[in-house]
Structures are given as C-alpha cells and as structure tokens.
C-alpha cells in the first residue's frame, strides 16, 4: 500500500511538472524605474511572468511614443502603461487586466506606489475621502452608470440604473455590452427611491447619486461615501468624468482623459467648420422631450449640445428643467429644425402629419428628427453624448461637417465600452432619426 501511494504521488508530480513545462511563461520588459511596480504585480499574480530585456509579450513603459494607435493602453500607474505585442494573446491580456484591477491596485498600494485613499470634491461641493481600491460601486443615478463604463470600471459595478436600456432593444444591446446587465439592473434604485436593505446587502464601497436625490438622509446611516453628480453642461460632464476616473485609479483616470480629449476634439472640429456663420445664419433648433409640448430650457445639457453642434436653441431663454409650453409659443419661435429626444413618445411623423403643426417652419420643410441612441440617450450628459454632437452637427449641416456618425459610433464603442458594433448597425442607427 505504501509503495502504491509513493507510485501514485510520483505520477502526479510527473504530470504536474509536464503540465508546468507546457505552460508558456509570459515575458515582460520594463523601464528600469518601473521594475519595483512590475515586480510587485508579478508577485501578486497567479501565473508565471519572466522579466526580459527584449522581444517581450508586454512592455511596461512611460514612453508615449509606444502608445498603441487607436487603442487605450492599460495604465497601472498614473503615467505608466502596458503595451501588448499581440493584443489577442490571452496571457498578455490577462496580466494587463490584472494590473489595472482592484487586486493589481492593491499590490501597488501595498508597496507604496499608489495611495490607499483619494480625496475628491463632488459636484455638490462635498469633500470625500474614498479608500482604495474601490471594488464595489452602485449607481442609482443612471447617468453615473455610463460614466463608470466610460472609464472602463464596469467590473466594479454591483448594481445600477440604466436610462435608455429600459426597452427590449435597449436591454438587448446593453446585455451584449455587459452580460451582467439583467442582474445589475434588477434592483430598486433611482433618484426617488432605494431599498436600503438591498444597499446594505450589496455592501458597496461607494455610491454614485444625483445631487437631486431624495433618499440621501436614509442612506447616510450606512456610512458609505455617496458621491453626488450634476451634469447639465459640458464642463460639468468633463468634471464628472475626472471625478470618476480619480475614484477608480490610474487606468480609469487615463480612460477619462482620453474621453475628454476626444470630446473636446469633436467639438473643436465642428466649431472650426461652423464658426464663420453669423448668429442669424445658424439653424434655429427646438428640442422636445417625452411629449411634443415639453421643451428644454437654457439650463439643460441639450441646449449646450445644440450650441456645440453649431445651432441655436429657440428655448434657450427658459429656465429650470423641462418646460411645458403651448403650440402658439412654438409657432412664435418658428424653429428651422425640431429634434425629439431618444426617449420621446412622439415621433417625427406625428408632427409632420399634424395639421396644427403645419404653421411651424421645421414641419413645413420636413426638418423634424428623432435623435438616435444605442444604450444611453445621446442627448443626456453621459460619455455617449459626444455622438449626439456628431449626429446633431450632421443633421444641421448635411454634407458640410466632416464627421461621420456611423464611423465615430463604432470607434467610440470600441474605445470606451470595449464593444464592437457592426458598421451596418451603426449606419442604420445614425440614419434612423432622419
């Protein structure tokens, strides 16, 4: 019996050695000053990684010249990132994913290369200290959910609201982006209500909420940091992206800055092609909401979006949030173009076929459109709204603005959602509202 046990153990050891010999070792090359960080990550990683001087599967570097074209590099430190020799090699991508994960962050925190807490000021002016790394976040504020996706931190989500993904097609698209969507969206949480027992059971490290949230006092007893957002301008959206990036660490910060650069570039390109127009030459635009007589105010993000696209909002003088007006007021404004938000119940055909609306210039000219979306509504202060700027500019200035909605849509989702969209689907979406 003893001999049999020794024989069986020998077979197991031999098999394990053979398996280990067949397992390729990942090779990694690093800038000399990054070796302490790389060694800390390797020590915490489960698979073998060999540091080499050349011909590596991965390069850890600060050299911006090595940044891959068209892709966002995984940043494990604020100014250091990994370059993959082959972006399809699973061993390399697995290590890169680990390096920017909460476990990778923790390994770097343990050796003093990342902070164990960050201090942020939210958009209500509250100063909050957020322990690092953040592993679990809930986002009852739907717009903040998409901020999390925009900085590549969706793996930290444990529950959230999803404006725009409430319809069957929206849910199908969101599930394709994140298969966990049905579970993440199954909880009772929005700006008006929340189940505090569910929140306690989810045990989040931080909560993202709207500055107008009704249940803040109730949740305060859980002693969980609540970060408040209000994004009704491009400047506030950019600030929100930076806050979220700071909360989730170096890779999220890099993703946030990449989105900000993209957003600002899009607006600059549109501006350069429309700035020669006098104010009177710019198309006048009315943005309507869920109902035809519900319009945006000048304090809402949609008005800024119209301006970024080169138009002028006829309702810019209104204040507050959504305003209910009468048709007589719309006739007085007499907009050149009417844009219905993606979640509006009214369709362009409803207005084009309505006898009462025939006095409006946009209806007479057939210039009534519904802004498209894929998951998040493109008219709201979310990362996807950069596509709203592009679509609006092309709608207001057909053939004059050199940005292609479908091409930019596929580029955007690949870069910021890590999701490939069929170009034909993108083209169909961009044309659907016209």
C-alpha positions as CSV (number, residue, x, y, z in Angstrom):
1,X,0.0,0.0,0.0
2,X,2.8,2.4,0.9
3,X,4.6,1.6,-2.4
4,X,1.3,2.3,-4.3
5,X,0.9,5.6,-2.6
6,X,4.5,6.6,-3.5
7,X,4.0,5.4,-7.1
8,X,0.7,7.4,-7.4
9,X,2.3,10.5,-5.9
10,X,5.2,10.2,-8.3
11,X,2.8,10.0,-11.3
12,X,1.0,13.2,-10.0
13,X,4.3,15.1,-9.6
14,X,5.4,14.0,-13.0
15,X,2.1,15.1,-14.6
16,X,2.3,18.4,-12.8
17,X,5.8,19.0,-14.0
18,X,4.9,18.2,-17.5
19,X,1.9,20.5,-17.4
20,X,4.1,23.3,-16.0
21,X,6.7,22.7,-18.7
22,X,3.9,23.1,-21.3
23,X,2.6,26.3,-19.8
24,X,4.2,29.2,-21.7
25,X,5.8,31.9,-19.4
26,X,4.6,35.4,-20.1
27,X,7.6,37.7,-20.8
28,X,7.6,41.3,-19.8
29,X,10.1,44.1,-20.5
30,X,10.0,47.2,-18.2
31,X,11.6,50.6,-18.0
32,X,14.2,50.3,-15.2
33,X,12.4,52.8,-12.9
34,X,9.2,50.7,-13.3
35,X,10.8,47.4,-12.1
36,X,9.6,47.8,-8.5
37,X,6.0,48.2,-9.7
38,X,6.3,45.4,-12.1
39,X,7.8,43.1,-9.5
40,X,5.0,43.9,-7.1
41,X,2.4,43.0,-9.7
42,X,4.2,39.8,-10.7
43,X,4.5,38.7,-7.0
44,X,0.7,39.1,-6.6
45,X,-0.1,37.4,-9.9
46,X,-1.0,33.7,-10.1
47,X,0.7,32.7,-13.4
48,X,4.5,32.8,-14.1
49,X,5.9,36.0,-15.6
50,X,9.5,36.4,-16.7
51,X,11.2,39.8,-16.9
52,X,13.3,40.0,-20.1
53,X,15.3,42.7,-21.8
54,X,13.9,42.4,-25.4
55,X,11.2,40.7,-27.5
56,X,8.7,40.6,-24.7
57,X,5.0,39.9,-24.8
58,X,4.4,43.0,-22.8
59,X,6.3,46.3,-22.3
60,X,5.8,48.4,-19.1
61,X,6.8,51.9,-20.0
62,X,6.2,55.6,-19.7
63,X,7.3,56.2,-23.3
64,X,4.3,57.9,-25.0
65,X,5.8,57.1,-28.4
66,X,5.0,53.4,-27.7
67,X,1.3,54.1,-27.1
68,X,-0.8,51.9,-29.5
69,X,-2.6,53.7,-32.2
70,X,-6.4,53.6,-31.9
71,X,-6.4,51.7,-28.6
72,X,-6.3,52.9,-25.0
73,X,-3.4,51.4,-23.1
74,X,-3.9,49.9,-19.7
75,X,-2.4,52.3,-17.1
76,X,-1.2,50.6,-13.9
77,X,0.4,53.9,-12.6
78,X,-0.8,57.4,-13.5
79,X,2.0,57.8,-16.1
80,X,2.9,54.2,-16.8
81,X,1.2,51.7,-19.0
82,X,1.4,48.3,-20.6
83,X,2.0,47.8,-24.4
84,X,0.9,44.5,-25.7
85,X,3.0,43.0,-28.5
86,X,-0.1,41.0,-29.5
87,X,-3.4,42.3,-28.3
88,X,-5.1,39.0,-28.9
89,X,-2.7,36.9,-26.8
90,X,-4.7,35.8,-23.8
91,X,-1.7,35.5,-21.4
92,X,-0.7,39.2,-22.1
93,X,-4.3,40.5,-21.9
94,X,-4.9,38.6,-18.7
95,X,-1.9,40.1,-17.0
96,X,-2.8,43.6,-18.3
97,X,-6.3,43.1,-16.9
98,X,-4.9,42.1,-13.6
99,X,-2.5,45.0,-13.4
100,X,-5.4,47.5,-13.6
101,X,-7.8,45.5,-11.5
102,X,-8.5,46.2,-7.8
103,X,-6.1,43.3,-6.9
104,X,-3.4,44.9,-9.1
105,X,-4.1,48.3,-7.5
106,X,-3.8,46.7,-4.0
107,X,-0.5,45.1,-4.9
108,X,0.9,48.6,-5.8
109,X,-0.8,50.2,-2.7
110,X,1.0,47.6,-0.5
111,X,4.4,48.7,-1.7
112,X,3.5,52.4,-1.5
113,X,3.3,53.1,-5.3
114,X,-0.4,54.0,-5.2
115,X,-2.3,55.9,-2.5
116,X,-4.5,53.9,-0.1
117,X,-7.2,56.7,-0.3
118,X,-8.1,59.6,-2.5
119,X,-9.8,62.8,-1.6
120,X,-12.4,64.2,-4.1
121,X,-14.8,67.0,-4.2
122,X,-18.2,66.0,-5.6
123,X,-20.4,68.2,-7.7
124,X,-22.3,69.5,-4.7
125,X,-19.1,70.6,-3.1
126,X,-18.8,67.8,-0.6
127,X,-15.2,66.7,0.2
128,X,-15.0,62.9,0.5
129,X,-12.2,60.5,1.3
130,X,-12.5,57.3,-0.7
131,X,-10.5,54.3,0.4
132,X,-8.6,52.5,-2.4
133,X,-9.1,50.3,-4.3
134,X,-12.8,50.7,-5.0
135,X,-14.1,47.2,-5.7
136,X,-17.9,47.6,-5.4
137,X,-19.9,50.6,-6.6
138,X,-23.7,51.1,-7.0
139,X,-25.0,53.8,-9.3
140,X,-28.7,54.6,-8.6
141,X,-28.2,57.7,-10.8
142,X,-28.5,56.3,-14.3
143,X,-26.2,58.9,-15.9
144,X,-23.4,58.0,-13.5
145,X,-23.7,54.3,-14.6
146,X,-22.5,55.3,-18.0
147,X,-19.6,57.3,-16.5
148,X,-18.4,54.1,-14.9
149,X,-18.5,52.3,-18.3
150,X,-16.8,55.3,-19.9
151,X,-13.7,54.9,-17.6
152,X,-13.5,51.1,-18.1
153,X,-14.5,50.4,-14.5
154,X,-17.7,48.5,-15.2
155,X,-16.3,45.4,-13.5
156,X,-16.7,47.3,-10.2
157,X,-20.5,47.8,-10.7
158,X,-22.7,45.6,-8.5
159,X,-26.0,47.5,-9.2
160,X,-27.2,50.5,-11.1
161,X,-29.8,52.4,-13.0
162,X,-29.7,52.3,-16.8
163,X,-31.5,55.1,-18.5
164,X,-32.0,54.2,-22.2
165,X,-31.8,50.4,-21.6
166,X,-35.4,50.0,-20.3
167,X,-36.8,49.0,-23.7
168,X,-36.4,45.4,-25.0
169,X,-34.0,46.6,-27.7
170,X,-32.0,48.7,-25.2
171,X,-31.8,45.8,-22.8
172,X,-30.6,43.5,-25.6
173,X,-27.9,46.0,-26.6
174,X,-26.8,46.6,-23.0
175,X,-26.6,42.8,-22.3
176,X,-24.4,42.4,-25.4
177,X,-22.1,45.0,-23.9
178,X,-22.2,43.7,-20.3
179,X,-23.8,40.2,-19.8
180,X,-24.3,41.1,-16.2
181,X,-26.8,43.8,-17.1
182,X,-30.0,41.8,-16.2
183,X,-28.7,41.3,-12.7
184,X,-27.1,44.8,-12.3
185,X,-30.4,46.5,-13.3
186,X,-32.7,44.3,-11.2
187,X,-32.6,46.3,-8.0
188,X,-34.9,49.1,-6.9
189,X,-32.8,52.2,-7.2
190,X,-33.3,55.6,-8.8
191,X,-33.3,59.3,-7.7
192,X,-36.6,58.9,-5.9
193,X,-36.5,55.6,-4.2
194,X,-34.0,53.0,-3.0
195,X,-34.2,49.8,-0.9
196,X,-31.8,50.4,2.0
197,X,-31.7,46.7,2.9
198,X,-30.6,45.9,-0.6
199,X,-27.9,48.5,-0.4
200,X,-26.6,47.1,2.8
201,X,-26.5,43.6,1.4
202,X,-24.7,44.8,-1.7
203,X,-22.0,46.3,0.6
204,X,-20.7,48.9,-1.8
205,X,-17.5,50.9,-1.2
206,X,-19.1,54.0,-2.7
207,X,-22.4,55.1,-4.1
208,X,-22.9,57.5,-7.1
209,X,-26.0,59.6,-6.9
210,X,-27.6,62.7,-8.3
211,X,-27.3,65.9,-6.4
212,X,-31.2,66.0,-6.5
213,X,-31.6,62.5,-4.9
214,X,-34.4,62.2,-2.4
215,X,-33.1,59.4,-0.1
216,X,-29.7,60.7,0.9
217,X,-30.6,61.1,4.6
218,X,-31.8,57.5,4.7
219,X,-28.6,56.0,3.2
220,X,-26.4,58.2,5.4
221,X,-26.8,55.9,8.3
222,X,-24.9,53.2,6.4
223,X,-21.7,55.3,6.5
224,X,-21.0,54.7,2.8
225,X,-19.4,57.5,0.8
226,X,-22.0,59.0,-1.5
227,X,-20.6,61.0,-4.5
228,X,-23.1,63.5,-5.9
229,X,-23.2,64.5,-9.6
230,X,-25.0,67.2,-11.6
231,X,-24.0,67.3,-15.2
232,X,-26.2,69.8,-17.1
233,X,-23.2,71.3,-19.1
234,X,-20.2,70.1,-21.0
235,X,-18.0,71.5,-18.3
236,X,-19.8,69.6,-15.6
237,X,-19.7,66.4,-17.6
238,X,-16.0,66.7,-18.1
239,X,-15.6,67.3,-14.4
240,X,-17.7,64.3,-13.6
241,X,-15.6,62.1,-15.8
242,X,-12.4,63.3,-14.0
243,X,-14.0,62.6,-10.6
244,X,-15.0,59.1,-11.5
245,X,-11.5,58.5,-13.0
246,X,-9.9,59.6,-9.8
247,X,-12.1,57.3,-7.7
248,X,-11.2,54.2,-9.7
249,X,-7.5,54.7,-10.1
250,X,-4.8,55.2,-12.8
251,X,-6.4,53.3,-15.6
252,X,-9.8,54.9,-15.1
253,X,-8.0,58.3,-15.0
254,X,-6.3,57.6,-18.3
255,X,-9.6,56.5,-19.8
256,X,-11.4,59.6,-18.6
257,X,-8.7,61.9,-20.0
258,X,-8.9,60.0,-23.3
259,X,-12.6,60.6,-23.5
260,X,-12.2,64.3,-22.6
261,X,-9.7,64.7,-25.3
262,X,-12.0,63.0,-27.8
263,X,-15.0,65.1,-26.8
264,X,-13.1,68.3,-27.0
265,X,-11.6,67.4,-30.4
266,X,-15.1,66.6,-31.8
267,X,-16.5,70.0,-30.6
268,X,-13.4,71.8,-31.9
269,X,-13.8,70.2,-35.3
270,X,-17.4,71.1,-35.5
271,X,-16.7,74.6,-34.3
272,X,-13.9,75.1,-36.9
273,X,-16.4,74.2,-39.7
274,X,-19.3,76.4,-38.4
275,X,-17.7,79.4,-36.6
276,X,-17.8,81.6,-39.8
277,X,-21.6,81.6,-39.7
278,X,-23.3,84.6,-38.3
279,X,-25.8,84.0,-35.5
280,X,-28.7,84.6,-37.8
281,X,-27.3,82.0,-40.3
282,X,-27.2,79.2,-37.7
283,X,-30.2,76.9,-37.8
284,X,-32.7,77.5,-35.0
285,X,-33.5,74.3,-33.1
286,X,-36.3,73.2,-30.8
287,X,-35.5,70.1,-28.7
288,X,-38.7,68.5,-27.4
289,X,-38.9,65.8,-24.7
290,X,-41.3,62.9,-23.9
291,X,-44.2,65.0,-25.2
292,X,-44.3,67.4,-28.1
293,X,-45.1,70.4,-26.0
294,X,-42.4,69.7,-23.4
295,X,-39.2,71.5,-24.3
296,X,-35.7,72.0,-22.9
297,X,-34.6,75.1,-21.0
298,X,-31.4,77.0,-21.5
299,X,-30.0,75.4,-18.3
300,X,-30.2,71.9,-19.7
301,X,-27.5,69.9,-21.3
302,X,-29.5,69.6,-24.6
303,X,-29.2,73.4,-25.2
304,X,-25.4,73.1,-24.8
305,X,-25.4,70.2,-27.2
306,X,-27.2,72.3,-29.9
307,X,-24.7,75.0,-29.5
308,X,-21.8,72.6,-29.7
309,X,-23.2,71.3,-33.0
310,X,-23.4,74.8,-34.4
311,X,-27.1,75.5,-33.9
312,X,-29.0,77.9,-31.7
313,X,-31.8,76.8,-29.3
314,X,-35.0,78.7,-29.6
315,X,-35.9,77.8,-26.0
316,X,-32.5,79.0,-24.5
317,X,-34.2,81.8,-22.5
318,X,-36.2,79.3,-20.5
319,X,-35.0,78.4,-17.0
320,X,-35.1,75.3,-14.8
321,X,-35.7,71.9,-16.2
322,X,-38.2,70.7,-18.7
323,X,-40.8,73.3,-19.6
324,X,-44.4,72.8,-20.7
325,X,-45.4,75.3,-23.4
326,X,-48.3,75.7,-25.9
327,X,-48.2,75.4,-29.6
328,X,-48.6,79.2,-30.0
329,X,-45.3,79.7,-28.3
330,X,-43.6,77.2,-30.7
331,X,-45.2,79.0,-33.7
332,X,-43.7,82.2,-32.4
333,X,-40.3,80.6,-32.0
334,X,-40.8,79.1,-35.5
335,X,-37.7,76.8,-35.4
336,X,-35.9,75.6,-38.5
337,X,-35.3,72.2,-37.1
338,X,-37.1,70.1,-34.4
339,X,-35.3,67.4,-32.6
340,X,-37.1,64.8,-30.5
341,X,-35.1,63.2,-27.7
342,X,-34.5,59.4,-28.0
343,X,-36.9,58.6,-25.2
344,X,-39.7,60.9,-26.5
345,X,-43.1,59.3,-27.0
346,X,-43.8,61.5,-30.1
347,X,-42.3,60.6,-33.5
348,X,-41.3,62.9,-36.3
349,X,-44.2,61.5,-38.4
350,X,-46.6,62.6,-35.6
351,X,-45.7,66.2,-36.0
352,X,-45.3,66.1,-39.8
353,X,-48.8,64.7,-40.2
354,X,-50.4,67.0,-37.6
355,X,-52.5,69.9,-39.1
356,X,-51.9,72.0,-36.0
357,X,-48.1,71.9,-36.5
358,X,-48.1,72.9,-40.2
359,X,-47.5,76.6,-39.2
360,X,-44.0,75.7,-37.9
361,X,-41.2,76.2,-40.4
362,X,-39.4,72.9,-39.4
363,X,-42.6,70.9,-40.2
364,X,-43.2,72.7,-43.5
365,X,-39.6,71.9,-44.5
366,X,-39.7,68.3,-43.2
367,X,-36.9,69.1,-40.8
368,X,-38.2,67.0,-37.8
369,X,-35.9,64.3,-36.4
370,X,-35.6,62.0,-33.5
371,X,-32.1,61.8,-32.0
372,X,-30.9,58.2,-32.0
373,X,-29.1,56.3,-29.3
374,X,-27.6,52.8,-28.8
375,X,-28.0,52.4,-25.0
376,X,-27.6,55.7,-23.1
377,X,-29.6,58.6,-24.7
378,X,-27.2,60.8,-26.7
379,X,-28.9,64.0,-25.5
380,X,-28.0,63.5,-21.9
381,X,-24.8,64.3,-20.0
382,X,-23.1,60.9,-20.5
383,X,-20.0,59.9,-22.4
384,X,-22.2,58.7,-25.4
385,X,-23.4,62.3,-25.8
386,X,-20.3,63.0,-28.0
387,X,-22.1,61.0,-30.6
388,X,-25.1,63.3,-30.1
389,X,-22.9,66.3,-31.0
390,X,-21.8,64.5,-34.2
391,X,-25.3,63.4,-35.2
392,X,-26.7,66.9,-34.5
393,X,-24.0,68.6,-36.5
394,X,-24.5,66.3,-39.5
395,X,-28.3,66.9,-39.2
396,X,-28.0,70.7,-39.1
397,X,-25.2,70.9,-41.7
398,X,-25.6,67.9,-44.1
399,X,-22.6,67.5,-46.3
400,X,-20.7,70.3,-44.6
401,X,-19.3,68.7,-41.4
402,X,-16.6,66.1,-42.0
403,X,-17.5,63.8,-39.2
404,X,-19.2,60.5,-39.9
405,X,-21.7,59.5,-37.3
406,X,-21.6,55.7,-38.1
407,X,-17.8,55.6,-38.2
408,X,-17.4,57.6,-35.0
409,X,-20.0,55.4,-33.3
410,X,-18.1,52.2,-34.0
411,X,-14.9,53.9,-32.9
412,X,-16.5,55.2,-29.7
413,X,-17.9,51.9,-28.5
414,X,-14.7,50.0,-29.3
415,X,-12.6,52.5,-27.3
416,X,-14.9,53.3,-24.4
417,X,-17.2,50.3,-24.0
418,X,-14.7,47.7,-25.3
419,X,-17.6,46.6,-27.6
420,X,-17.6,46.1,-31.3
421,X,-20.6,47.3,-33.2
422,X,-21.4,46.1,-36.7
423,X,-20.8,49.1,-39.0
424,X,-24.1,48.4,-40.7
425,X,-25.9,48.6,-37.4
426,X,-24.2,51.9,-36.7
427,X,-25.2,53.3,-40.0
428,X,-28.8,52.2,-39.5
429,X,-28.9,53.9,-36.1
430,X,-27.4,57.1,-37.3
431,X,-29.9,57.3,-40.1
432,X,-33.0,56.1,-38.2
433,X,-34.0,59.5,-36.8
434,X,-33.7,61.4,-40.2
